[in-house]
Amino acid sequence: MGLLGGLFKFGAVATLLVAIIIGSCLNEDTNLLKHLGVFRFMDRFEGYRGRFFMGMTPAIHEGTPWGFKPSDIPDLSGQTFVVTGGNVGLGYWSAYHLAAKKGTVVIACRSSSRCYDAASKLTEATGTKVEVAILDLSSFSSIRAFAGEFAKSHKALHGLILNAGVMVPPFTKTKEGLELQIGVNHFGHFLLTQLLLPQLAAAAVTTPSTVVAVSSAAHFDSYPEGIRWTIEEMNDDATYDRAKAYGQSKLANVLFAQELAQRMQGKGILVNSIHPGGVDTELVRHALEVMKRFIGGMAAEAIQRNVLPMLLWDPKDAALTQVYAAVSPELKRNKITGKYFHPIARALPAHPCSRSSPWAFCSAPSRCCSWQSSLLQLRASSAVC
């Protein structure tokens, strides 16, 4: 154990040194990588599954104009928006941008105390009252209750930002017995969207309404088959891979958005998916826990404290991509729908499985690269029907 422990400690120190070197490379005075054009190359690099790194970090994005800025957000008076997970990170700053332009914003959160605290801060910061609703995306009954209460108080919904999510947790199940990441990130949002379609349609009578699925570049790295075919396969603890399961849930987001966009053609509801980039939010807490197992707690904490702030987007800036997909006058004017965006508000092709009809199989071995599989899974659940 002494030798093994020494090797792990050596690995932790080596990882920390590499992180410090990377951090120094991002410093303007010592930015060798920038001068060599490494970041520009990464922004344009296209692998076998797509441009995974495009806009991933501020350093990679540098030199490319942002596709959307706070000054591009129009006056939103009289419009209503729902932001799931609106109490922290990307959700909080999405709500901030919308409320700052006088939109009526409902932040939907699992924790009542944290939700009310965030709403109070947002109201004070923007001068616009932000509403609160309790929503647990791991519970179909909670989702139905939220949708029912929302319908009583709001006849129209101009924008729905499906922002909340979980990232690389240990194997866990939702209240309905679905693997947590696919259950919360996809199935929960799928059901919520279906239940709010009447309010989205009501808003679309006068101006296009929007649905924004917050996906991730991780959707390029799902399981080999894309989306697993059965609930039993999704729930197989023995073959559960935290990162692949996260990628699977984010691929489901993209395929869902593209299929819904097709179904809403001509109805005034625009549906797009986005990747916010690598963002400095609380969502990385599970990823850091995983990292600690391999490099040690001290190294992981040093990386979190000293390096990640330089490598990751500030959530206030990163939120602009999903706000663009929710309110951009250009997007609404040109009826842009069924697209996938990277930071900041730049369109690009998604996973190869999404480039043909989402109902089509990507290839014979990849039969599960289909949004249809998710629809069938949801319909098959007795908890939903």
C-alpha positions in Angstrom: 0.0 0.0 0.0 3.0 2.3 0.6 4.1 2.1 -3.0 0.6 2.4 -4.3 -0.1 5.4 -2.1 3.1 7.1 -3.2 2.2 6.6 -6.9 -1.2 8.2 -6.2 0.4 11.1 -4.5 2.8 11.5 -7.3 0.0 11.5 -9.8 -1.9 14.1 -7.8 1.2 16.4 -7.7 1.8 15.9 -11.4 -1.8 16.7 -12.2 -1.6 19.9 -10.1 1.6 21.0 -11.9 -0.1 20.4 -15.3 -3.1 22.5 -14.1 -0.8 25.3 -13.0 1.0 25.3 -16.4 -2.4 25.4 -18.2 -3.4 28.3 -15.9 -0.2 30.2 -16.8 -0.9 29.6 -20.5 -4.2 31.4 -20.1 -2.5 34.4 -18.6 -2.3 37.2 -21.1 1.5 37.8 -20.4 2.5 34.1 -20.7 -0.1 32.8 -23.2 2.1 30.7 -25.4 -0.8 28.6 -26.5 -2.7 31.6 -27.8 0.3 32.9 -29.7 0.8 29.5 -31.3 -2.8 29.4 -32.4 -3.7 26.4 -30.3 -7.0 27.8 -29.1 -8.0 29.0 -32.6 -7.3 25.5 -33.9 -9.4 23.9 -31.1 -12.3 26.2 -31.9 -12.3 25.0 -35.5 -11.3 21.4 -35.0 -13.8 18.8 -36.2 -13.5 15.3 -34.9 -15.4 12.3 -36.1 -18.5 13.4 -34.1 -18.3 17.1 -34.7 -16.8 20.3 -33.4 -16.7 19.3 -29.7 -14.4 22.2 -28.5 -16.1 25.1 -30.4 -16.4 27.9 -27.9 -15.9 25.5 -25.0 -13.9 28.1 -22.9 -13.4 31.9 -23.1 -9.8 31.2 -24.3 -10.9 29.0 -27.1 -13.7 31.5 -28.1 -11.3 34.5 -28.0 -11.0 36.3 -31.3 -14.4 35.2 -32.5 -17.3 37.7 -32.1 -20.1 36.8 -29.8 -23.3 36.0 -31.6 -25.4 37.7 -28.9 -24.9 40.3 -26.2 -27.0 41.7 -23.3 -27.7 44.8 -25.4 -29.3 42.5 -28.1 -32.1 41.4 -25.7 -35.3 43.3 -26.6 -37.9 44.7 -24.2 -39.8 41.8 -22.8 -42.6 43.6 -21.1 -45.8 41.5 -21.2 -43.9 38.2 -21.9 -43.7 35.3 -19.5 -40.8 32.8 -19.1 -40.1 29.7 -17.1 -36.6 28.8 -16.2 -36.0 25.4 -14.6 -33.2 25.4 -12.1 -33.4 29.2 -12.0 -31.9 29.6 -8.5 -28.3 29.0 -9.4 -25.7 29.2 -12.1 -26.9 29.4 -15.7 -30.5 29.4 -14.7 -30.1 32.3 -12.3 -28.3 34.4 -14.9 -30.8 33.5 -17.6 -33.6 34.7 -15.2 -31.5 37.8 -14.5 -31.1 38.7 -18.2 -34.8 38.2 -18.8 -36.0 40.1 -15.8 -33.6 42.9 -16.5 -35.6 43.5 -19.7 -38.9 43.5 -17.8 -39.9 39.9 -18.6 -42.2 38.1 -16.2 -39.9 35.2 -15.0 -40.9 32.1 -13.1 -37.9 30.3 -11.6 -38.8 26.6 -11.0 -36.6 25.0 -8.3 -36.6 21.9 -6.1 -35.6 23.7 -2.9 -38.2 26.2 -1.7 -35.8 28.2 0.5 -33.1 28.5 -2.2 -35.7 29.4 -4.8 -37.2 32.2 -2.7 -33.7 33.4 -1.8 -32.7 33.6 -5.4 -35.9 35.3 -6.5 -35.4 37.9 -3.8 -31.9 38.7 -5.1 -33.0 38.7 -8.7 -35.9 41.1 -7.9 -33.5 43.5 -6.1 -30.9 43.3 -8.8 -33.3 43.8 -11.8 -36.1 45.9 -10.3 -38.6 43.3 -11.8 -40.5 40.9 -9.5 -39.4 37.3 -10.1 -41.9 34.6 -9.3 -41.2 31.2 -7.6 -42.6 27.8 -8.3 -41.5 24.5 -6.8 -40.5 21.8 -9.3 -38.7 18.5 -8.7 -37.8 17.1 -12.1 -37.1 13.7 -10.6 -40.8 13.3 -9.8 -43.5 13.1 -12.4 -46.2 14.0 -9.8 -44.2 17.2 -8.9 -44.0 18.1 -12.6 -47.7 17.6 -13.1 -48.5 19.7 -10.0 -46.2 22.5 -11.3 -47.8 22.5 -14.7 -51.3 22.6 -13.2 -50.5 25.6 -10.9 -48.8 27.4 -13.7 -51.8 27.0 -16.0 -54.1 28.6 -13.3 -52.0 31.7 -13.0 -50.6 32.1 -16.6 -52.6 31.7 -19.8 -49.5 32.2 -22.1 -45.9 31.1 -22.0 -43.5 32.9 -24.3 -40.3 31.1 -23.5 -39.4 27.8 -21.7 -35.8 27.3 -20.8 -35.1 23.7 -19.8 -32.0 24.5 -17.8 -32.0 22.3 -14.7 -29.9 19.1 -14.6 -27.7 16.8 -12.8 -24.2 15.8 -13.9 -22.2 12.6 -13.3 -23.7 11.6 -9.9 -23.3 8.1 -8.5 -25.9 5.7 -9.8 -29.3 6.8 -8.5 -32.9 6.5 -9.6 -35.8 9.0 -9.8 -39.0 8.5 -7.9 -40.4 6.6 -10.9 -37.3 4.3 -11.1 -35.4 5.9 -14.0 -31.7 6.4 -13.9 -31.3 9.9 -12.5 -29.5 11.7 -15.3 -31.7 10.5 -18.1 -34.7 10.8 -15.8 -34.1 14.5 -14.7 -32.2 15.9 -17.7 -34.5 14.4 -20.4 -37.6 12.6 -19.2 -38.6 15.2 -16.6 -38.1 18.1 -19.1 -39.9 16.1 -21.8 -43.0 15.7 -19.7 -42.9 19.3 -18.5 -42.7 20.6 -22.1 -45.7 18.4 -23.2 -47.8 19.7 -20.3 -46.9 23.4 -21.1 -47.6 23.2 -24.8 -51.1 24.8 -24.5 -49.6 27.9 -22.9 -46.7 28.0 -25.5 -49.3 27.8 -28.2 -51.4 30.6 -26.7 -48.4 32.9 -26.7 -47.5 31.9 -30.3 -50.8 33.5 -31.5 -49.1 37.0 -31.4 -45.4 36.2 -31.4 -43.3 33.1 -31.8 -42.8 31.3 -28.5 -39.6 29.3 -27.7 -38.4 26.1 -26.1 -34.7 25.9 -25.3 -33.2 22.6 -24.3 -29.9 23.1 -22.5 -27.8 20.3 -23.8 -24.0 19.9 -23.7 -21.0 19.0 -26.0 -21.0 15.9 -23.9 -23.8 14.6 -26.1 -21.0 13.8 -28.6 -19.8 11.3 -26.1 -22.8 9.1 -25.2 -22.8 5.4 -25.0 -21.6 3.7 -28.3 -25.3 3.0 -29.2 -26.3 6.6 -28.5 -29.4 6.2 -26.4 -29.9 2.8 -24.7 -33.0 1.0 -26.0 -34.7 -0.1 -22.8 -35.3 1.2 -19.3 -33.6 -2.0 -18.1 -30.4 -1.1 -20.0 -30.5 2.5 -18.8 -31.0 1.3 -15.2 -28.2 -1.3 -15.3 -26.0 -0.4 -12.4 -23.3 -2.9 -13.5 -22.7 -1.1 -16.8 -23.5 2.4 -15.6 -20.9 5.0 -16.7 -21.4 8.4 -15.1 -19.9 10.4 -18.0 -21.6 8.2 -20.8 -24.9 8.4 -19.0 -24.6 12.2 -18.8 -23.8 12.3 -22.5 -26.8 10.0 -23.2 -29.1 12.4 -21.4 -27.7 15.4 -23.3 -28.1 13.6 -26.7 -31.7 12.9 -25.8 -32.1 16.7 -25.2 -30.8 17.4 -28.7 -32.9 14.8 -30.4 -36.0 15.8 -28.5 -35.6 19.4 -29.5 -35.2 18.6 -33.1 -38.2 16.3 -33.3 -40.4 18.8 -31.4 -39.2 21.5 -33.7 -40.5 19.4 -36.7 -43.8 18.8 -35.0 -44.3 22.5 -34.2 -43.6 23.6 -37.7 -46.2 26.2 -38.7 -47.5 26.6 -35.2 -45.2 29.4 -34.1 -43.3 27.5 -31.5 -39.5 27.5 -32.1 -37.4 24.8 -30.5 -33.6 24.7 -30.3 -30.9 23.1 -28.2 -27.7 24.7 -26.9 -24.4 23.9 -25.3 -23.4 26.7 -22.8 -19.7 25.7 -22.8 -17.6 24.8 -19.8 -19.2 26.9 -17.0 -18.1 27.8 -13.5 -21.3 26.6 -11.7 -22.3 24.3 -8.9 -23.1 21.5 -11.4 -19.4 20.6 -11.5 -19.5 19.4 -7.8 -20.2 15.8 -8.8 -17.4 15.9 -11.5 -15.0 17.2 -8.9 -15.9 14.4 -6.5 -15.1 11.9 -9.3 -11.8 13.8 -9.9 -10.8 13.5 -6.2 -10.9 9.7 -6.5 -8.1 9.8 -9.1 -5.9 12.7 -8.1 -6.6 13.3 -4.5 -8.6 15.9 -2.6 -5.8 18.4 -2.2 -5.1 18.5 -6.0 -8.8 18.6 -6.9 -9.5 21.5 -4.5 -6.5 23.4 -5.8 -7.7 23.0 -9.3 -11.2 24.2 -8.3 -9.9 27.2 -6.5 -7.1 28.4 -8.8 -7.5 27.0 -12.3 -11.2 26.4 -13.1 -12.1 30.1 -12.8 -9.6 30.8 -15.6 -10.7 27.8 -17.7 -14.5 28.2 -17.4 -17.1 30.7 -18.6 -18.6 33.0 -16.1 -22.3 31.9 -15.9 -23.5 35.4 -16.5 -21.9 35.3 -20.0 -22.5 31.6 -20.7 -26.2 32.1 -20.1 -26.4 34.4 -23.2 -26.5 31.4 -25.6 -29.7 30.0 -24.0 -31.2 33.5 -23.7 -30.5 34.0 -27.4 -32.5 30.9 -28.2 -35.3 32.1 -26.0 -35.7 35.8 -27.1 -33.5 36.8 -30.0 -35.4 39.0 -32.4 -33.3 37.6 -35.3 -34.1 34.0 -34.3 -37.8 34.8 -34.1 -37.8 36.9 -37.3 -36.1 34.2 -39.3 -38.1 31.4 -37.5 -34.9 29.6 -36.6 -35.8 26.2 -35.2 -34.4 22.7 -34.8 -30.8 24.0 -34.5 -28.0 23.5 -32.1 -25.8 26.3 -30.7 -22.4 26.6 -29.0 -21.1 29.7 -27.2 -21.8 32.4 -27.7 -24.9 31.8 -29.9 -23.1 30.1 -32.8 -24.9 27.4 -34.7 -23.2 24.2 -35.7 -24.2 20.6 -36.5 -24.9 18.4 -33.5 -24.2 14.6 -33.1 -24.3 12.7 -36.4 -27.4 10.9 -35.3 -29.3 14.2 -35.3 -28.3 15.2 -38.9 -30.9 13.0 -40.5 -34.5 12.6 -39.2 -34.4 12.0 -35.4 -36.8 9.2 -36.2 -34.2 7.5 -38.4 -31.6 5.1 -37.0 -28.0 6.4 -37.3 -26.8 3.0 -38.5 -27.7 -0.6 -37.9 -25.4 -1.1 -34.9 -26.5 2.3 -33.5 -30.2 1.5 -33.4 -30.7 3.6 -30.3 -29.6 6.9 -31.8 -33.3 7.9 -32.0 -35.4 10.4 -30.2 -38.2 7.9 -30.8 -36.7 5.6 -28.2 -37.1 8.2 -25.5 -40.7 8.8 -26.5 -41.5 5.1 -26.4 -39.8 4.8 -23.0 -41.9 7.7 -21.6 -45.1 6.3 -23.0 -44.3 2.9 -21.6 -44.0 4.1 -18.1 -47.1 3.5 -16.1 -46.2 6.5 -13.9 -46.8 8.8 -16.9 -49.7 7.2 -18.7 
